Amino acid sequence: MARQPGYAEIRRRVRRLIFSQSMFHAGDRVAVGYSGGKDSTFLLHLLRTFQDEFSWPFSLCALRVVDPDSPCHDESDVKTSKAWCESIGVPMIVLTPPGNPIATERIPVRGGPAFVPHPASACFRCSWRRKETLFRYMAGANLSILALGHTAFDLAVTAVMNMMYHGNLETMPAVMEFFNGAIRVIRPLSPVTEDQVIRHQRRLNLPASPPSCRSAVGAARAEVEQWVRAMVQSNPHAIRNILKAATRWSSQVLENPTGSRPT
């Protein structure tokens, strides 16, 4: 059985990634996309402790999107989440998306026209709607850095989904810029696995996650998540190996950007 890293090792891995990828710098204002779930809660906790430890200052705020049109709409934990954020000295701002319910959303698609109707699942549309709300608020508030709580598990699931549905191994990068660099999305928990987050969240007595969205049951991503979890049970290195394959695929694409993609 593989040795599980302790809390101190998790912190070292996240710090190393922040520094090596230059995720943010002195004086930066970092917004955390905060759903109240286990991953974003653990991320906010880590960044708040780093505020007290880094030799240079940066500020934090938590952005919570509450969407009445979403099938997973649930405001039951908003007050609890806000109270916890206040207890650690981080302001939490509640955002509501503009009009247009999810069923009729028009979603930007990479490489396609500016906006086209997207036939993807409600989960994809809901996710994009949250990102759009975050981006719009950040543009108006002069915020340029958005930290999201995606873990190594999420990156592996994305790579497997792209392999199954698009024939590539592309996943979510640790740092990605949007709108010509106006907004930088960072994923400091990229080197951390889901089970590590759960274990340390419990140890630290961090707020419990809100219930899962009922609409996600049976969705393609939920099925892939179950498959990846099953693979981890049989091989503890499954996530690491999936991400190594995704990294090799990406490097080959970068080396041969105009030719045929690796097979």
C-alpha positions in Angstrom: 0.0 0.0 0.0 1.4 3.4 -1.0 2.4 5.8 1.8 -0.1 8.6 2.2 1.5 12.1 2.6 0.9 14.0 5.8 -0.4 17.5 6.1 3.0 19.0 6.1 3.9 17.2 2.9 0.7 18.4 1.2 1.4 21.9 2.1 5.0 21.6 0.7 3.6 20.3 -2.6 1.1 23.1 -2.9 3.7 25.8 -2.0 6.2 24.3 -4.5 3.6 24.4 -7.3 2.6 28.0 -6.4 6.2 29.1 -6.6 7.3 27.0 -9.6 4.4 28.2 -11.7 4.5 31.8 -10.4 0.8 31.5 -9.7 0.6 34.9 -7.9 3.0 37.5 -6.5 3.4 40.1 -3.8 0.5 42.5 -3.7 -1.8 40.3 -5.8 -5.5 39.9 -5.0 -6.5 36.2 -5.2 -10.1 35.3 -5.6 -11.1 31.7 -4.6 -14.0 30.1 -6.4 -15.7 28.8 -3.3 -18.6 26.4 -3.5 -18.5 25.3 0.1 -17.4 21.8 -1.0 -14.5 19.9 0.4 -11.9 20.9 -2.3 -12.6 24.6 -2.4 -12.8 24.7 1.4 -9.4 22.9 1.8 -7.9 25.3 -0.8 -9.1 28.4 0.9 -7.8 27.0 4.2 -4.3 26.4 2.8 -4.1 29.8 1.1 -5.2 31.5 4.3 -2.4 29.8 6.2 0.1 30.8 3.5 -1.0 34.4 3.9 0.5 34.3 7.4 3.6 32.5 6.3 4.8 33.9 3.0 7.4 36.6 3.2 5.3 38.8 0.8 1.7 39.9 1.2 -1.3 39.0 -0.9 -5.0 39.3 -0.3 -7.8 36.8 -0.4 -11.6 36.8 -1.1 -14.0 33.9 -1.5 -16.5 34.1 -4.4 -19.7 32.0 -4.0 -22.1 31.6 -7.0 -25.7 31.0 -6.0 -27.8 30.2 -9.1 -31.6 29.8 -8.6 -31.8 28.4 -12.1 -29.4 25.6 -11.5 -30.7 22.0 -11.0 -28.3 21.8 -8.0 -29.4 25.0 -6.5 -29.0 24.8 -2.7 -28.5 27.8 -0.4 -28.7 25.8 2.8 -25.1 26.2 3.7 -24.4 29.7 2.5 -24.8 31.3 5.9 -22.5 28.6 7.4 -19.9 29.1 4.7 -20.0 32.8 5.1 -19.6 32.5 8.9 -16.6 30.2 8.5 -15.0 32.6 6.0 -15.4 35.5 8.4 -13.9 33.4 11.2 -10.7 33.0 9.2 -10.6 36.6 8.1 -11.6 36.1 4.5 -14.6 38.0 3.0 -17.1 35.9 1.1 -19.0 37.5 -1.7 -22.2 35.9 -3.0 -22.8 36.2 -6.7 -26.0 35.5 -8.7 -25.8 34.9 -12.5 -27.6 37.2 -14.9 -30.8 36.1 -16.6 -31.1 33.3 -19.2 -31.8 30.0 -17.5 -29.4 27.1 -18.0 -31.7 25.3 -20.5 -31.3 28.1 -23.1 -27.7 29.1 -22.3 -25.4 29.9 -25.2 -21.9 28.7 -24.4 -18.6 29.7 -26.0 -16.8 26.7 -27.6 -13.1 26.7 -28.1 -12.2 26.8 -31.7 -15.7 27.4 -32.9 -17.9 30.5 -33.5 -18.1 33.1 -30.8 -21.3 31.6 -29.3 -23.2 28.5 -30.3 -25.9 26.5 -28.6 -24.2 23.7 -26.8 -25.9 20.3 -26.5 -23.8 19.2 -23.5 -25.1 18.0 -20.2 -26.7 20.3 -17.6 -23.6 19.8 -15.5 -21.4 21.3 -18.2 -23.8 24.2 -18.7 -24.1 24.8 -15.0 -20.3 24.8 -14.7 -19.8 27.2 -17.5 -22.5 29.5 -16.1 -20.7 29.7 -12.8 -17.4 30.5 -14.5 -19.0 33.2 -16.6 -20.5 34.7 -13.4 -17.1 34.6 -11.7 -15.3 36.2 -14.8 -17.9 39.0 -15.1 -17.5 39.9 -11.4 -13.8 39.8 -11.5 -13.6 42.0 -14.6 -15.8 44.6 -12.8 -13.9 44.3 -9.5 -10.4 44.5 -11.0 -9.5 41.0 -9.9 -7.2 39.0 -12.1 -6.4 35.8 -10.3 -9.0 33.0 -9.8 -8.0 30.0 -7.7 -10.1 26.9 -8.2 -10.1 23.7 -6.1 -9.5 21.1 -8.8 -7.4 18.2 -7.5 -5.3 15.6 -9.3 -8.4 13.4 -9.3 -10.3 16.1 -11.3 -7.5 16.4 -13.7 -7.3 12.7 -14.3 -11.1 12.5 -14.8 -10.9 15.3 -17.4 -8.1 13.5 -19.3 -10.1 10.2 -19.3 -13.2 12.0 -20.5 -11.3 13.7 -23.3 -9.8 10.4 -24.3 -13.2 8.7 -24.4 -15.2 11.5 -26.2 -12.6 13.5 -28.1 -9.7 11.2 -28.8 -7.1 13.2 -26.8 -5.6 13.3 -23.3 -6.0 17.0 -22.7 -6.6 18.0 -19.1 -6.9 21.2 -17.0 -3.5 23.0 -16.6 -2.3 24.3 -13.3 -2.2 27.8 -14.8 -4.3 29.1 -17.6 -4.9 32.6 -18.9 -8.1 34.0 -20.4 -9.0 37.2 -22.2 -5.4 37.9 -23.3 -4.1 37.5 -19.8 -6.7 39.7 -18.1 -7.7 36.7 -15.9 -5.4 33.9 -14.7 -7.0 30.7 -13.5 -4.8 28.8 -11.1 -5.2 25.3 -9.6 -3.0 25.0 -6.6 -4.4 21.6 -5.5 -3.2 19.9 -8.8 -0.7 17.8 -6.9 -3.2 16.7 -4.2 -5.6 13.7 -4.6 -9.2 13.5 -3.5 -8.7 11.1 -0.7 -5.9 13.3 0.7 -8.3 16.3 0.8 -11.0 14.3 2.5 -8.6 12.9 5.1 -7.0 16.2 6.0 -10.3 18.1 5.9 -11.6 15.8 8.6 -8.5 16.1 10.6 -8.7 19.9 10.5 -12.4 19.8 11.3 -13.1 22.0 8.3 -16.8 22.7 7.3 -18.6 19.7 5.8 -19.3 19.6 2.1 -22.9 20.4 0.9 -24.8 17.4 -0.5 -24.0 16.4 -4.1 -26.2 17.5 -6.9 -28.9 15.0 -7.7 -28.7 16.0 -11.4 -25.1 14.8 -11.6 -26.2 11.2 -10.9 -25.9 9.3 -14.2 -24.1 12.1 -16.0 -21.1 11.1 -18.1 -18.6 12.8 -15.8 -20.0 11.1 -12.7 -19.7 7.7 -14.4 -16.0 8.4 -15.3 -15.4 9.5 -11.7 -16.7 6.2 -10.5 -14.5 4.4 -12.9 -11.4 6.3 -11.9 -12.1 5.7 -8.2 -12.4 1.9 -9.0 -9.1 2.0 -10.8 -7.4 3.7 -7.8 -8.7 0.9 -5.6 -6.9 -1.7 -7.8 -3.9 0.5 -8.5 -3.0 3.4 -6.1 -0.8 4.9 -8.8 -3.7 5.1 -11.4 -4.2 8.9 -11.1 -0.4 9.6 -11.3 -0.1 7.3 -14.4 -3.1 8.9 -16.1 -1.6 12.4 -15.6 1.8 11.2 -16.7 0.2 10.0 -20.0 -1.6 13.3 -20.3 1.6 15.2 -19.8 3.4 13.2 -22.5 0.5 13.6 -24.9 0.6 17.4 -24.3 4.3 17.7 -24.8 4.1 15.8 -28.1 1.4 18.2 -29.3 3.5 21.2 -28.4 6.5 19.7 -30.3 4.3 19.1 -33.4 1.6 21.8 -33.3 0.9 21.8 -37.0 1.3 18.2 -37.8 -0.8 15.2 -36.9 -1.5 14.7 -33.3 0.1 11.8 -31.4 -1.8 8.5 -31.4 
